Amino acid sequence: MEHGHHHHATHPDVIKRLKRANGHLLKIISMIEEEKPCVEVAQQMQAGYSAVGNDKKIFVHDHIEGCIEHTDHETPADVKKKMQELKEITKYL
């Protein structure tokens, strides 16, 4: 499987949202340390989980689109490698 550098147009936005999610995770930790009500902590955990899940989906979909777009002039062996990579990354949807 190819492990080169991949940059897609959505990466800066995904990074920004993940940094925001990181802030939410730190907030959740402090809420637990401060013994905040469990329901409030669970709500914050769900919000963080949803945010990261949405970013993961955007990230994977963007990668899939990028792989498919650039197969026109590739050898069958290269296309086969990309198909294997697509199968691998779709496990994370």
Summary of the structure (lengths in Angstrom):
residues: 93
radius of gyration: 18.1
end to end distance: 18.4
largest distance: 58.8
contacts: 211
relative contact order: 0.14
helix: 75%
strand: 0%
